[in-house]
Amino acid sequence: MKDAKDFWSEGLDQVPAYVPGEQPQGGGWIKLNTNECPYGPSPKAIAAMRDADDDRLRLYPEPSGEILREAVAKIHGVPAQDVFCGNGSDEVLAFAFRAFFGHGDPVLFPDVTYSFYPIWARAFGYDFRTIPLREDFTIDPADYAVAASGVVFPNPNAPTSIGMCLDGVRSILRSQSRRVVIVDEAYVDFGGESAIPLVKEFPNLVVVHTFSKSRSLAGLRASFAVASPGLVPALERVRDWYNSYTLDRIAQAGAAAALLDTEWTRSLTSRVVATRERFGAALVSKGWSVLPSQANFVFASHPSRSAQEVLAHLRDRRILVRAFRGPRLDRHVRITIGTDLDMDKVLEALDGF
């Protein structure tokens, strides 16, 4: 009898799957493992989605995400035609890999970064090269001045939480002037500096944003990219190979309203940042090492316990965090910033550990 995998496309079983954070069943958990926001989305976004939930759902949504593109253009001061919308930043990043990489040289990204990057490279059959972070876990822009088919990195980086200044981004863009550089800004609203203004300066730049973090819409699946003129048509071509209607009518309405409610976003991110600073300082007072964070999480290590020990200790107390493996990571855990009460319970659970 044939193995079911004999029916799979050639090479499919050689590409590892991305492993998402654990989604616990039942109540009583403090979920700090997937960098979701502890506070709800803008009431204006909720109202806009309710208004969109009507008879128009029998019709296909506007394929380009026009209402969201216009909102991005208004907020960021860019032409709407330089905005591309998608069903979550993972989708937009995958489209960008397919649209801009694969020129023969390897794709470059940090050795400690978002674990989806090597998966996409393998899925599309691209060679890739990981560039080691410095000893302090920062990115050295000079390391990217080598032959490449493109560059991608988060800023702030994940899971390290460390951001890079725009001069560093400029340096990479200049050294890779013949290739596209993708800056993944999932966490930029928590203390980073957005590269979107550089789109007018560099024709090889794509900046990707999500609504899952600072807009509290992880369950909606919405995102956008701002790209230099001429790059958006490539993203649209790849999108249309798979699904011309990636962003549904309700998601477009909710995401646009959330983006335009800048006061809500500012208030939400300020609360998260205040809790992050207090929690990080408390960990340091307990003897932990905590990297300087510009994200909605901290990357911390215990002086004598492994990440897996920390993970198990907290999980036994129904607290979920993310642990990593590898020679540089096996002592570090990534802890999402929840409410003040959530973080107090984490600190209490770590007393005497």
C-alpha positions in Angstrom: 0.0 0.0 0.0 1.3 3.4 -0.9 2.3 5.8 1.8 0.1 8.9 1.8 3.2 11.1 1.5 3.8 9.5 -1.9 1.0 11.8 -3.1 2.6 14.9 -1.8 4.5 17.3 -4.0 8.2 16.5 -4.3 10.2 18.1 -1.4 7.2 19.1 0.7 8.1 16.8 3.5 11.6 18.4 3.6 10.2 21.8 4.6 9.6 22.1 8.3 6.4 23.7 9.5 6.3 26.8 11.7 5.5 25.9 15.2 3.1 28.5 16.7 2.9 29.2 20.4 0.8 27.0 22.6 -2.9 27.8 22.6 -4.2 26.5 26.0 -7.6 25.0 26.3 -9.8 26.0 29.2 -9.5 28.9 31.6 -7.2 29.9 34.3 -4.1 30.4 32.2 -1.9 33.5 32.0 -0.9 33.4 28.3 2.3 35.3 27.7 3.8 33.2 24.9 2.5 34.7 21.7 3.0 38.4 22.1 -0.7 39.2 22.0 -1.9 42.5 23.5 -3.5 42.3 27.0 -6.1 45.0 26.1 -8.9 45.0 23.7 -9.0 46.8 20.3 -10.3 50.3 19.6 -14.1 50.6 20.2 -14.2 52.4 16.8 -12.7 49.3 15.2 -15.4 47.1 16.8 -18.1 49.5 15.7 -16.8 49.6 12.1 -16.7 45.8 11.9 -20.3 45.6 13.2 -21.4 48.2 10.6 -19.7 46.1 7.8 -21.5 42.9 9.0 -24.5 43.3 6.7 -26.0 42.2 3.3 -22.8 43.4 1.5 -21.1 40.2 2.7 -22.8 38.4 -0.3 -20.3 40.4 -2.5 -16.6 39.9 -2.8 -14.6 42.5 -0.9 -12.7 45.2 -2.8 -9.5 43.3 -3.8 -6.9 45.9 -3.1 -8.1 46.8 0.4 -8.8 50.4 -0.8 -10.3 51.6 2.5 -7.3 50.3 4.4 -4.8 51.6 1.9 -6.3 55.1 2.2 -6.1 54.9 6.0 -2.4 53.9 5.8 -1.7 56.7 3.3 -3.3 59.2 5.7 -1.5 58.1 8.8 2.0 57.6 7.2 1.9 60.3 4.5 2.5 58.0 1.5 0.6 57.6 -1.7 -2.1 54.9 -1.4 -0.7 53.1 -4.5 2.5 52.4 -2.5 0.5 50.4 0.1 -0.2 46.7 -0.1 -2.7 45.0 2.2 -2.9 41.4 3.3 -4.3 38.7 5.6 -1.8 39.0 8.4 1.9 40.0 8.1 2.9 36.4 7.7 1.1 36.3 4.4 2.5 39.6 3.2 6.0 38.5 4.2 5.6 35.2 2.3 4.4 37.2 -0.8 7.4 39.5 -0.5 9.8 36.5 -0.4 8.2 35.2 -3.6 8.1 38.5 -5.3 11.6 39.8 -4.6 14.1 37.1 -3.6 15.6 34.2 -5.5 18.3 35.8 -7.7 20.8 33.1 -7.1 22.7 34.5 -4.1 21.4 33.7 -0.6 18.7 35.5 1.3 20.2 37.2 4.4 18.7 37.4 7.8 19.9 37.3 11.5 20.8 34.0 13.1 18.5 34.9 16.0 15.3 36.2 14.5 11.7 35.3 13.4 11.7 31.5 12.8 9.4 31.8 9.8 12.2 33.3 7.6 14.1 30.0 7.0 10.9 28.2 6.4 9.8 30.5 3.6 13.3 30.3 2.1 13.1 26.6 2.0 9.5 26.5 0.8 10.4 28.7 -2.2 13.7 26.9 -2.8 16.0 29.8 -2.0 19.4 29.5 -0.5 19.8 31.5 2.7 22.5 32.6 5.0 22.1 33.6 8.7 24.2 36.5 9.9 25.3 36.2 13.5 24.2 38.9 15.9 26.8 40.7 17.9 27.6 39.4 21.4 25.1 41.9 22.8 22.4 40.5 20.5 22.3 43.6 18.2 22.5 43.6 14.4 25.7 44.9 12.8 24.7 46.6 9.5 28.2 46.1 8.1 27.7 42.3 8.2 25.0 42.7 5.4 27.4 44.3 2.9 27.8 41.0 1.0 26.3 39.3 -2.0 22.6 38.5 -1.5 19.3 38.0 -3.3 17.7 40.1 -0.6 17.6 40.9 3.1 14.9 40.6 5.7 14.9 41.4 9.5 12.5 42.5 12.2 13.0 45.9 13.7 12.8 45.6 16.7 14.2 42.1 16.3 12.3 39.1 17.7 12.9 37.3 20.0 15.6 39.7 21.2 13.3 42.8 21.5 16.2 45.1 20.5 15.6 47.8 17.9 18.1 49.2 15.3 18.3 53.0 14.6 17.4 54.3 11.2 21.0 55.0 10.4 21.6 51.3 10.6 18.7 50.5 8.3 20.0 53.1 5.9 23.4 51.4 5.9 21.9 48.1 4.9 19.7 49.7 2.2 22.8 51.4 0.7 24.9 48.2 0.8 22.1 46.2 -0.9 21.0 48.9 -3.4 20.5 46.3 -6.1 18.3 44.0 -3.9 15.1 44.4 -1.9 15.4 44.9 1.9 12.3 43.9 3.9 11.9 45.5 7.4 9.4 43.6 9.5 8.0 46.2 12.0 5.6 44.0 13.9 6.7 45.6 17.2 7.7 49.1 16.2 4.9 50.9 18.0 6.3 49.9 21.4 9.4 52.0 21.2 11.0 51.5 17.8 11.6 53.9 14.9 9.7 53.1 11.7 11.5 52.9 8.4 8.4 54.0 6.4 9.8 57.5 5.9 12.8 55.9 4.1 10.5 54.5 1.4 10.8 57.9 -0.4 14.6 57.7 -0.3 15.3 54.1 -1.1 13.7 52.3 -4.1 14.6 48.9 -2.7 12.6 49.1 0.6 9.5 47.2 1.8 8.2 47.8 5.3 5.7 45.4 6.8 3.2 46.1 9.6 0.7 44.0 11.5 -2.5 44.7 13.4 -1.9 41.8 15.8 0.2 43.7 18.4 -0.3 47.4 18.9 -3.9 47.4 17.5 -5.0 44.3 19.5 -6.4 42.6 16.4 -4.5 39.3 16.3 -7.8 37.5 15.7 -8.7 39.6 12.7 -5.6 38.8 10.5 -4.9 42.1 8.8 -1.6 43.7 7.8 0.0 46.1 5.3 3.2 46.8 3.5 4.5 50.2 2.4 6.9 49.8 -0.5 8.8 52.0 -2.8 7.1 52.9 -6.1 7.1 50.0 -8.5 7.3 47.2 -5.9 3.6 47.0 -5.0 2.6 45.6 -8.4 5.0 42.6 -7.8 3.2 41.9 -4.5 -0.2 42.2 -6.2 0.9 39.8 -8.9 2.0 37.1 -6.4 -1.2 37.7 -4.4 -3.4 37.2 -7.5 -1.7 33.8 -8.2 -3.2 32.5 -4.9 -6.2 34.6 -3.9 -7.2 38.0 -5.2 -9.5 38.6 -2.2 -7.1 38.1 0.7 -8.6 40.7 3.1 -12.3 40.4 3.7 -14.8 43.2 4.0 -15.0 43.1 7.8 -11.3 43.0 8.3 -10.7 46.0 6.0 -13.3 48.1 7.9 -11.9 47.1 11.3 -8.3 47.5 10.4 -8.8 51.0 8.9 -10.8 52.2 11.9 -8.1 50.8 14.3 -5.3 52.5 12.4 -7.1 55.9 12.3 -7.8 55.8 16.1 -4.3 56.9 16.9 -5.3 58.1 20.4 -6.4 54.5 21.4 -3.2 53.0 20.0 -1.0 55.6 21.8 -2.8 54.9 25.1 -2.6 51.1 24.7 1.1 51.1 23.8 2.0 53.5 26.6 0.3 51.1 29.2 2.2 48.1 27.8 5.5 50.0 27.8 5.1 51.2 31.4 4.3 47.6 32.5 7.3 46.3 30.5 9.7 48.7 32.2 8.4 47.9 35.7 8.5 44.2 35.0 12.0 44.2 33.5 13.4 46.2 36.4 11.8 43.7 38.9 13.4 40.8 37.0 16.8 42.5 37.2 16.4 43.1 40.9 15.9 39.3 41.2 19.2 38.7 39.5 17.9 38.1 35.9 19.5 39.5 32.8 17.0 41.4 30.6 17.8 42.8 27.2 16.7 46.4 26.5 13.3 46.0 24.9 11.5 48.1 22.3 8.8 45.5 21.9 5.7 44.2 23.8 7.8 41.5 25.4 11.1 41.0 27.2 13.9 38.6 26.5 15.4 37.4 29.8 17.7 34.9 31.2 18.1 33.4 34.7 21.6 33.3 36.1 21.6 29.6 36.8 18.5 28.0 35.3 17.9 26.9 31.7 15.0 28.3 29.6 13.3 24.9 29.7 13.4 24.9 33.5 11.9 28.3 33.6 9.2 27.2 31.1 8.3 24.1 33.1 8.3 26.0 36.4 5.9 28.7 35.1 3.7 26.2 33.2 3.1 24.2 36.4 1.7 27.5 37.7 -0.5 27.9 34.5 1.7 30.7 33.1 2.8 30.3 29.5 6.0 31.9 28.2 8.2 31.0 25.2 11.5 29.2 25.5 14.1 28.7 22.8 16.8 26.2 22.1 20.3 26.6 20.8 23.8 27.5 22.1 23.0 31.2 22.3 19.3 30.9 23.4 19.0 28.0 25.8 19.0 30.2 28.8 16.6 32.8 27.5 12.8 33.0 27.7 10.6 35.5 25.9 7.8 36.8 28.1 5.0 38.8 26.6 3.9 41.8 28.6 0.4 41.3 29.9 -1.6 43.4 32.4 0.1 44.6 35.6 -1.7 41.8 37.5 -0.5 39.2 35.0 3.1 40.4 35.5 2.8 40.5 39.3 1.7 36.9 39.2 4.8 36.0 37.1 7.1 37.8 39.6 5.4 36.0 42.4 5.8 32.6 40.7 9.5 33.3 40.2 10.1 34.2 43.9 12.7 31.8 45.3 13.1 30.0 41.9 
